[in-house]
């Protein structure tokens, strides 16, 4: 859902804040408790001879997805001779640390920042300040809300990623799909766009009437046992799966927001002696997840490409710093699509996929 306040109004207010900061009325925070460290390299510089500073702010610095994103950003920054400053939230959902990181980058005079927002709406006022200060703001993986609060978004088509595993699951179950018992293992209660897109894409791909495409949990299909949250973690996946098995021990299809949650769900199913009768699908395409596809723990996963997102984002900021050029969205989309592929070793009629050997060659983490 979009903010009722116009973009112009928000930018005007942000400009006032930045102006105030410049005369000392409100100072940017200089502490960086969430920082995972900065890196720099020589050669590229701004018109004043000073190296261009670029910021990367991830949700956390422990998830392999964001580790790979940092690797991509660091490699590209080194290649282009940029000063990369990296920050992360303390845990998934930590908006405050990300706000502090944005303020830190404003104070450093960064030319642009890349961010995977922990809260797509709450981060917007901070991003408004950054843009008012002349920075290019690029959302990675997770769009902000409203989307035009960032100059561009480089991301997986998360709805498509969910739709692919939904289509595969429906084809794999065949006639049994009509009587499926589905567990939905989502991210957290915030209903951020990545969570919503994957959840709703899966349900649509499976043939469920999703009512409001932008909202989790309003569907009325009797096949859905329930939704629970995992925080995108293995422990959370295990607990969520245990909770839903208590509601219905006959679950035979499990959707998971990501592969760590899928691994936890499998542990709960195995402890209950039900792992052989349940199909698990997921999204990520990390190397551990692809191994789980090969071993049969996960039936299919949609693979995304975090290194590509970050390296393309850094390159875009370098171009902006050079001549003011801003990146454009992919045709027909409101973001720049960095690609997704279905990975499975169990072919399903009508569903295009790559096998786990291909997935392993292109995985991350």
Steps between C-alpha positions, in 0.01 A plus 500: 500500500634841405554799729230767473758779521618605155857437392548873439392585854726237651796622297437859597493410869811289455680792336421715804648233728815476293534879494461506876768240538739703290487790747527283808137504617474126462813292464521168322588207723865413477493178698468182297417210729342313209795537266658188363800701390589712200735444212674729258717489192686749289453659156141631469426842641247779493561827319675633811756221500335316786403135458130437452337340806229238452297337778362148531244438775376142534236350726763305695865409452458129580253369240701347212282690251621832639855374540501427126342840432783667692750295302349620173497862612858482632630343179332757277605791722860380490482464123365854459719656769219603735499536877242246619349538848297202623239479775239250620208469736551304819230253395230464238245774567745748660405831340670727754852383415431552131377854563822571690700361208324731253572799723863389525528493120342845467761632743778335296378666180430172320384526139261209533385208707370149448258365758304184573240658731396324818180701501396618154282782634679616815830554318347749253552825701871420529524432127322828429777677693766316300344597168456859613874497574566407136551125540381231259296247699468145369296231674643149464286186519222663707313801353414792725142619539416710311739374233580854381661576836807342336646607168510138384454143621727212396328178597375153432143489376386349830144440386639307202736308729205390713285428196763264356511280810121510521462385141757226556329378819162488329641304207690261729196422716279455195151384597597514868536880477124539538518351851838639607563608859731801478718661768610857428827593672542873452758755620357725773182690587604818312379376159795655315488480123741207460298291747168593340624449145637150557202387709239631259693389192518145635128490572410635158735254332335218693154617395376666820278811478722753680239777535725802568834445324668735747391329821597172665235283660170625360442197278210266584625178340441203732824338382705750698559373853640833615778759495783536750815712508862387500718816499664334201699277736540125550381510860199706399417255224511209741274673753252617236479150354439350844221751561327423172534125544309539825220664303499225238732198506406416139693784337652380173627823340717767667576843355796677662620859464860384462726196527612538864130492594458196274785320680331565834165380369661178383650440846156536658345266243776244551457514878130429448577213259328678211786616280442241225141597436549876472623719214692816595549793262701815557674806357867608505732269306782516754758220487366322814149521356608357166666211689166444674333485159753238389445293815121526476447711814362779280297404195560823310634847563508826306856627466581870521828687453608737781854554373359624169256735678775665702762525226249655260391742772855618568558545128181709476615731781839541331325613181280737698805651669664550162221662299170484691364201306234303689418131434179405320259219588467186290234520226150456642619507862552768763840353600812365332457123491818311591356160406365179654517130404318197637741235632380140537603144416138391470371615163135605486292528184470853366746654747841614374782429743875451545641203689701509823831464313427826317376652824826409675700677229299817554428491874621727777586462867 
